[in-house]
Amino acid sequence: MTQRVELAAVMDRLAIDSLITEYAVTVDDGDWDAYRQLFTPDGRADYSSAGGVDASAAEVAEWLAGTMELFPMRQHLIVNRRLRFGTLDQDIGDTAQVQADYVNPMRFTSRGDGGEGDDGGGAASSAPDFICGGRYAFSALRTHEGWQLRQVTVQEKWRRTQQRARTRTPG
């Protein structure tokens, strides 16, 4: 392999890594327009193993917009990324498959009016209400706009709901 080919492969790996990071950030930030832009026009996402939908990226964005209202605080952590390049029309490197593990802590919507972290009784929460983990399978395609997602499949492996710890101020 020449240095030029090796450099191109490293640049592609960095671009795909950035794409996966953007995916997590758009979901965590609730930026559904940016979420849609990450996908090819025929892009799809399958959240059915986590109780969600399997549909076009646009339809999934609408579903996520409604569902994520339950979780105003969320933070995807996507790790252990395994990347493999594939072949498209005899050109090696125009497709990629990424397998990555995730941990996703989220906090349920507060019913109180005491601000962020309020549990409705004036108590602050010390832990996430809901945490889940599993594995993503991402399929990416090199396009004229750069690397885009063609398919995202969530394989949720576990979930846990935690009770909030109550902290009271003396008074």
NUTORTOR-335715 format. One record per atom (N, C-alpha, C, O): x, y, z. Coordinates in steps of 0.001 Angstrom, whole numbers, padded with zeros to 6 digits, always signed. Atoms other than C-alpha are relative to their C-alpha. Layout:
XYZ...
// end
This chain:
+000841-001164+000000+000000+000000+000000+000898+001243+000000+001875+001311+000746-000810-001218+000075+001375+003415-000897-000381+000956+001118-001430+000818+001746+000299-000999-001034+001562+006334+001490-001257+000787-000346-002031+001148+000540+001192-000752+000418-001091+008141-000571-001280-000774+000346-002247-000197+000843+001169+000828-000310-003535+005235-000183-000201-000085+001512-001329+000008+001998+000099+000061-001458-002755+004915+003522-000526+001311+000573-001342+001295+001494+000476-001307-000461-003305+008659+004028-001491+000169-000309-002243+000681+000521+001418-000093+000360-006637+008498+002181-000844-000854+000944-001930-000440+001348+000740+000874-000915-007732+005588+004392-000109+000635+001386-001159+000556+002023+000030-000676-001296-006802+007521+007538-000984+001168-000044-001742+001371+000904+000922-001129+000128-008704+010575+006295-001448-000483-000031-002323+000143+000568+001350+000564+000023-011762+008416+005544-000415-000468+001397-001553-000250+001813+000302+000457-001348-011568+006856+009003-000363+001191+000902-001312+001116+001683+000291-001190-000803-011476+010311+010594-001348+000603-000380-002099+001041+000491+001280-000547+000455-014413+011486+008467-001169-000845+000504-002194-000300+000913+001064+000887-000474-016502+008443+009419-000134+000108+001516-001246+000098+002043+000042-000201-001442-015562+008855+013071-000751+001289+000336-001553+001318+001270+000703-001272-000187-016761+012459+012848-001495-000151-000284-002319+000419+000431+001403+000248+000344-020012+011305+011193-000728-000692+001159-001852-000321+001496+000608+000724-001117-020711+008891+014075-000145+000928+001213-001154+000887+001916+000081-000966-001096-019935+011609+016617-001125+000996-000255-001879+001316+000664+001084-000929+000345-022273+014027+014792-001363-000649+000217-002303+000003+000672+001245+000729-000238-024981+011378+014924-000386+000099+001483-001513+000472+001809+000282-000030-001433-024712+011173+018732-000349+001412+000463-001283+001595+001244+000227-001379-000427-024555+014950+019152-001355+000521-000478-002043+001220+000265+001288-000488+000497-027588+015627+016942-001153-000583+000808-002130+000113+001085+001055+000606-000822-029692+013167+018951+000005+000624+001393-001050+000986+001913-000077-000568-001346-028442+014484+022288-000482+001449+000037-001122+001867+001002+000410-001409+000064-029031+018104+021218-001402+000200-000557-001933+001309-000504+001334-000124+000583-032374+017367+019544-000014+000824-001278-001002+001498-001572-000098-000745+001268-031208+018887+016239-000443-000925-001133+000383-001546-001802+000566+000991+000921-033532+016891+013982+000252+000355-001456+000298-000546-002293-000379-000363+001370-032737+018884+010816+001410-000498-000297+001659-001063-001363-001369+000496+000179-029042+018095+011269+000011-001524-000040+000774-002117-000803+000110+001465+000005-029974+014470+012029-000349-000487-001403+000293-001398-001924+000418+000406+001354-031760+014186+008662+001131+000174-001013+001288-000644-001920-001074-000290+000947-028770+015714+006859+001150-001006+000072+001953-001092-000858-001050+001008-000134-026484+012955+008138-000240-001198-000913+000680-001967-001191+000393+001181+000761-028349+010419+006000-000048+000266-001500-000263+001397-001938+000234-000051+001441-028426+009678+002281-001503+000179-000220-002281-000075+000699+001438-000184+000240-031798+010470+000631-000839-001245+000291-001996-001128+000695+000741+001235-000278-032807+006804+001001+000367-000597+001360+000057-001757+001631-000476+000477-001293-031310+006515+004504-001119-000440+000927-002223+000104+000907+000978+000568-000926-033090+004503+007173+000639-000178+001371+001862-000198+001511-000460+000313-001352-032845+003884+010894-000986-000972+000621-002195-000885+000405+000810+001041-000629-034099+000943+012918+000251+000025+001508+001303-000408+001979-000062-000060-001456-034756+001534+016624-000944-001033+000619-001262-000934+001804+001028+000927-000482-037175-001402+016958+000456-000832+001196-000379-001190+002027-000445+000799-001149-034997-003353+019426-000093+000788+001306-000065+000207+002391+000126-000862-001185-035326-000384+021807-001436+000499+000164-001689+001443+000913+001400-000385-000105-039100-000139+021372-000398+001117-000934-001466+001709-000777+000254-001101+000920-038905+002377+018546-000475-000460-001359-001073-001526-001505+000474+000239+001354-039573+002510+014837+001145-000422-000915+002319-000225-000602-000907+000356+001086-037886+001155+011714-000563+000704-001222-001576+000271-001771+000585-000829+001053-038388+003777+009001+001072+000852-000672+002260+000731-000372-000921-000923+000654-036827+006401+006776+000587+000950+001040+000007+001145+002109-000644-000925-000939-034458+008858+008441-000932+001159+000350-000959+001597+001500+000929-001107-000262-037073+011621+008092-001094-000426+000976-001429+000317+001898+001045+000497-000900-039768+009504+009768+000556-000272+001396-000106+000001+002397-000627+000272-001289-037376+008425+012516+000291+001311+000727+000134+001391+001945-000254-001306-000617-036410+012063+013127-001273+000536+000653-001224+001095+001749+001276-000441-000576-040093+012869+013686-000334-000799+001257-000774-000235+002258+000253+000850-001159-040471+009912+016048+000921+000389+001158+000474+000509+002298-000941-000393-001043-037314+010893+017950-000364+001345+000616-000262+001524+001829+000359-001328-000497-038465+014518+018225-001075-000110+001078-001007+000584+002093+001052+000182-000995-041568+013374+020092+000463-000806+001202+000182-000446+002346-000437+000893-001068-039964+010594+022104+001018+000661+000921+000949+000495+002139-001064-000595-000803-036949+012589+023266-000485+001148+000879+000259+001624+001737+000573-000991-000913-039253+015181+024853-000105-000570+001415-000115+000183+002389+000036+000646-001312-039472+012638+027695+001335+000098+000726+001397-000048+001947-001357+000013-000542-035703+012972+028200+000728+001290-000351+001502+001308-001308-000648-001264+000344-034548+016596+028243+001517-000030+000196+002231+000793-000376-001445+000141-000198-031100+015497+029427+000412-001384-000482-000086-002399+000005-000468+001275+000551-029301+012812+027427+001425+000162-000507+001846+001252-000894-001391-000055+000433-025751+011918+026497+000427-001372-000520+000706-002282+000259-000490+001236+000613-024786+009176+024046+001517-000073+000135+002223+000902-000124-001431+000278-000008-021365+007695+024583+000199-001181-000939-000225-002295-000632-000188+001045+001011-020338+005702+021497+001473-000369-000021+002334+000471-000283-001378+000468-000188-017207+003593+021943+000233-001307-000754-000682-001867-001358-000381+001288+000602-015343+000526+020636-000437-000081-001455-001095-001039-001861+000414-000071+001405-015828+001515+017004+000870-000934-000853+002098-000855-000844-000691+000907+000929-014935-001190+014504-000459+000377-001400-001652+000334-001702+000292-000506+001343-014747+000059+010915+000564-000936-001054+001712-001374-000979-000428+000808+001147-014602-001979+007722-000482+000679-001267-001654+001038-001384+000365-000585+001285-014542-000543+004223-000500-001086-000935-000059-002234-000874+000562+000931+000966-016537-002175+001454+000217+000481-001420+000931+001455-001658-000149-000282+001416-016792-002102-002318-001339+000436-000588-002377-000152-000283+001181-000470+000713-019285-000181-004449+000417+000257-001435+001328+001047-001679-000333-000173+001427-019179-000399-008256+001493-000175-000256+002101+000602-000993-001406+000367+000180-015698-001963-008080+000979+000958+000675+002189+000754+000572-000876-000940-000686-014317+000960-006040+000045-000336+001485-000962-000230+002186-000164+000316-001414-012946-000093-002673+000040+001302+000789+000708+002256+000393-000056-001158-000877-013553+002400+000087-001163+000952-000138-001172+001992+000522+001146-000895+000143-016854+003939-001028-001161-000366+000909-002151+000362+000982+000986+000367-001013-018883+002092+001580+000760-000371+001270+001935-000738+001228-000628+000372-001266-018184+001451+005230-001066-000556+000933-002220-000128+000919+000840+000581-001044-019675-000639+008006+000683+000295+001326+001872+000022+001494-000541-000309-001321-019202+000520+011589-000859-000699+001030-002086-000599+001018+000649+000612-001153-020050-001490+014650+000539+000736+001217+001753+000861+001376-000447-000779-001151-019949+000512+017874-000934-000239+001180-002152-000319+001017+000779+000159-001220-021081+000004+021451-000420+001371+000505+000243+002374+000241+000445-001267-000570-023063+002674+023261-000504-000183+001419-000978-001251+001805+000630-000151-001306-024081+003705+026739-000717+001333-000077-000144+002324-000528+000813-001198+000163-026861+006267+026936-000761+000325+001286-001866-000175+001497+000743-000453-001174-027768+007895+030269-000941+001142-000377-000577+002027-001152+000991-001041+000278-030912+010050+030169-000746+000314+001295-000802-000511+002206+000822-000395-001148-033041+011940+032680-001407+000275-000493-001606+000973-001487+001394-000239+000345-036808+011904+032541-000372+001462+000220+000261+002168+001006+000524-001349-000161-038732+015152+032221-000439+000219+001434-001080-000641+002037+000411-000376-001346-039232+016905+035544-001440+000470-000028-001866+001123-000981+001383-000473-000096-042801+017523+036643-000098+001228+000902-001148+001866+000976+000014-001165-000878-041830+020242+039100+000385+001250-000765+000621+001197-001972-000391-001239+000645-040990+023837+038374+001254+000576+000647+001529+001773+000549-001196-000444-000702-037795+023994+040376+001235+000033-000864+002343+000159-000343-001152-000085+000894-035562+024003+037315+000598-001353-000309+000065-002395+000071-000675+001207+000455-033166+021483+035851+000353-000893+001182+000933-000436+002167-000308+000966-001046-032860+018347+037973-001050-000076+001100-000948-000918+001993+001053+000005-001019-035961+019123+040042-000871-001235-000178-001217-001601-001301+000844+001193+000091-038025+016062+040871-001466+000317+000317-002272-000594+000507+001371-000385-000282-041197+018024+041524-000229+000323+001460-001258+000900+001813+000131-000298-001417-040623+018288+045248+001139+000869+000475+001386+000977+001676-001110-000862-000346-037679+020638+045135+001299-000750+000213+002292-000145+000617-001202+000787-000222-035155+017807+045311+000787-000138-001286+000213-000300-002363-000867+000155+001167-032209+017579+042971+000331-001466-000187+000425-002214+000786-000343+001375+000316-031361+014334+041252+001508-000160-000038+002215+000725-000519-001436+000234+000016-027917+012820+041701+000386-001064-001018+001574-001352-001166-000316+001049+000959-028164+010118+039024-001007+000030-001144-002120+000530-000979+000962+000077+001108-029750+009538+035618-001184-000878+000372-001046-001818+001154+001185+000813-000249-033266+008150+035686+000011-001279-000828-000529-002306-000416+000105+001085+000967-032744+005861+032730+001349-000122-000693+001933+000872-001122-001261+000229+000696-029656+004297+031239-000147-001289-000794-000694-002275-000301+000065+001192+000828-029378+001832+028390+001318-000146-000755+002109+000792-000855-001220+000272+000741-026634+000235+026377-000234-001065-001038-001199-001827-000976+000117+000985+001062-026091-001853+023330+001025+000244-001077+002139+000698-000818-000921-000112+001130-024548-001810+019902-000721+000617-001191-001857+000266-001510+000460-000580+001262-025044+000299+016816+000664-000732-001157+001808-001174-001053-000572+000407+001281-024533-000962+013281-000288+001159-000958-001443+001441-001278+000111-001112+000930-023880+001967+010947+000473-000455-001375+001496-001130-001494-000423+000212+001381-023714+001663+007176+000156+001385-000613-000782+002183-000605-000291-001324+000550-022078+004656+005482+000367-000102-001472+000858-001125-001948-000273-000078+001433-021691+005724+001877+000732+001307-000297+000359+002366+000208-000687-001210+000452-019229+008155+000307-000877+000642-001079-001205+000002-002078+000825-000731+000960-021306+010789-001528+000744+001260-000430+001847+001531+000045-000607-001266+000416-020558+014073-003266+000091+000981+001167+000943+001869+001164-000007-000861-001178-021328+015759+000072+000946-000521+001080+001104+000121+002118-000848+000641-000998-018910+013460+001927-000660-001280+000482-001595-001771-000151+000556+001225-000550-019657+010415+004055-001359+000284+000623-001524+001251+001367+001335-000103-000564-023331+009940+004926-000465-001378+000451+000031-002407-000010+000563+001251-000497-025317+007320+006782-001054-000523-000958-001923+000213-001427+000993+000671+000841-027265+004855+004711-000979-000781+000861-002158-000898+000528+000820+000807-000915-028560+002727+007611+000599+000090+001397+001818+000050+001567-000390+000092-001406-028433+002845+011401-000928-001020+000642-002150-000916+000538+000788+001006-000710-029562-000162+013413+000460-000022+001448+001648-000164+001737-000273+000040-001435-029789-000080+017197-000314-001397+000504-001391-001934+000246+000240+001279-000668-029404-003334+019084+000152+000246+001506+001238+000106+002068-000048-000234-001439-030309-002488+022658+000220-001329+000702-000468-002309+000419-000310+001229-000722-028802-005077+025012-000461+000041+001443-000713-001004+002043+000428-000105-001394-029804-003740+028412-000531+001402+000273-000243+002352-000454+000497-001293-000466-031618-000947+030223-000262-000090+001491-000516-001163+002039+000231-000064-001438-032042+000169+033783-000642+001352+000324-000241+002389-000205+000611-001220-000516-034273+002706+035481+000474+000160+001426+000396-000772+002227-000511-000254-001338-032796+004307+038560-000934+000929+000744-001557+001817+000162+000742-000916-000861-034555+005929+041463+000862+001219+000257+002077+001101+000420-000747-001223-000291-033550+009515+042047+000316+000086+001486-000528-000206+002333-000378-000265-001385-031645+010263+045214-000538+001373+000372-000422+002324-000401+000576-001283-000422-033332+013014+047166+000986+000749+000880+001572+000199+001812-000854-000884-000786-031330+015908+048505-000838+001168+000461-001360+001916-000365+000814-001088-000550-033117+018331+050773+000915+001052+000632+001906+000734+001288-000720-001081-000660-031841+021688+051849-000663+000263+001349-001886+000196+001465+000594-000271-001306-032305+022515+055506-000919+001213-000084-000633+002171-000801+000861-001167+000080-035131+024847+056041-001160-000151+000814-001999+000747+000865
// end
